[in-house]
């Protein structure tokens, strides 16, 4: 029972870190979006690669603040590569839905797919380089 609570706490911590990183990136992207309005509609494959790289960069920066892995269980090592990107994608699509209801302009990061891809890049770097 204690194992389940510990695992749940660790996954929630990882999720909060990824959402915090995504929200900060989204705020920055929205502030930079005006000069690049037409670029958003260009190539989804390049956007996909860009969000993976951006998530990886944020994951690398997060290692400076949180060098230890949040999920320490040896039985479920790597669970953050699956669960937290899915949760982050759901959260980002919810944020996109709220922005749409408010009549605000959406970025690709405001969708499930790109939110999950960003979070996967971040989780992958944290998985590979945390102790």
Secondary structure by P-SEA (a helix, b strand, c coil): caaaaaaaaaaaaaaaaaaaaaaaaaaaaaaacccccccccccaaaaaaaaaaaaaaaaaaaaacccccccccccccccccccaaaaaaaaaaaaaaaaaaacccccccccaaaaaaaaaaaaaaaaaccc
